[in-house]
Amino acid sequence: MIEQLRQSLQALEKSAGIETEAGCLPFGIPVIDAALGGGLARGALHEIAAASEAHLAAATGFTLGLAAHIQTRVFWLAEDMALAESGAPYGPGLDAFGLAPERLLTVAAARLHDLLWAMEETLRCRAVRAVIGELRHGEIDGVAIRRLSLAVAESGALALLLRARPTSDASTAATRWIVGAAPNACFAAQLVRNRRGPLGSWILQWSDSDERFILATHAQPVAASALDRPHRQNSPRKVA
């Protein structure tokens, strides 16, 4: 697997016309782009966590929707166990987010250590513009996070770290998001860490015609987490 990854990266580096400027990846939503200083910073690491494992599909869709705006190949790196539990990304689902399946290169790693190493090596390839690393379990030590941040800063790519649930571990990520499913196939996106501006919460939906996220019709800011309101319990509703 390592040798195949190395050969793929070397082949990409030989391609002509590689974009080298970092800049930002705009959402196309003025209120979010303003908070982010123009959009998601390229050359930076961004963390996207599912509100809980039950919301992993929503967080995955949010991540893919962002990566699809990079008009080149996207690398998806995940542990073997994550692919066994959740399956590989689904082709028609990728198409729905404007990401042709042939643009997605999937790399499976046996252990978390291998995944982080492969993600760092992929980010150091200047021909790679978008990398998604999926972590299902476990914490990441500060040294590994700093190495990822340094690698993506050198290449100017977009690095997205997808996590199965929120975490409070130290991070050098430029932004940290918590994403959950909302009614009517919407996304409840909370920006809980932002090095370039304020925080915020929005209800988003995917626009098939525009192939980007838009504010949901009559959207209101997301209510504060039930964890901040001690008179309520933050537990899922049971449906008979």
C-alpha positions, 0 to 999 in steps of 0.5 A: 500500500505504501509503495502504491501511494508513493508511486501515485504521488510521484506521478501527480508531481510530474503533472503540469500546471499545478496551482501553488497559491494557497488563498481561501475556499469560499463557501459562497455564503457571505455570513460564513465567508465573512466569519472565515476571513474569505472562506476556508483557508487553504494551506491549513488543517480543518477538523470536522466532527460528527455531533455523535457517531449517529451523525457521521453520515451528515459530517461525511456529506459536509466534508465531501461537499467542501472537498468537491470544490477543489477541481482536482483529485481528492485523497480519502484516507481511512483506517481499515476498521473505519471502512469495514464499519461504514463502508467506502464512499458511495459512488452515487452519493459522491456524484450528488455532491459534485464529486465524480467517483473517479476523482476520489482516491481511497487509501486504507491504513491498518492503524492510526499511526499509519493513517497519520503518516500517509496523510502527512506524506500525501499533503507534502505532495505539491500536486495534491490539493485536497486530502481527507483523513477519517478518524473513527476512534482515539485521540491524536497527540499534539506532535502529529497534529503539528506535523500535519499542519506544517505539511499542509502549510508547505503545500498549500492544499486543503486538509480536512480531518473527519472525526466520528465525534467531537473531541477536546484534544489540543489542535493546531487546526485553523477551524473546528466544526461540529456537524449533525443532521437537521430536518429536511435533509439539512446540515446543522453546522457549528463553527466552534473554533476559528483562528481567523474570526468569530464562531457561529452556527448555521443550518445548511442544505446542499443545492444540486443546481449550484453544487454548493451549500446554501443557507436553508430556507428560513434558517435560524441560528442553531440553538445552544447545545443541551450540554449548556442547558442543565435543565435538559438532557442531551439524549436522542429521541426514541421513536417507537 
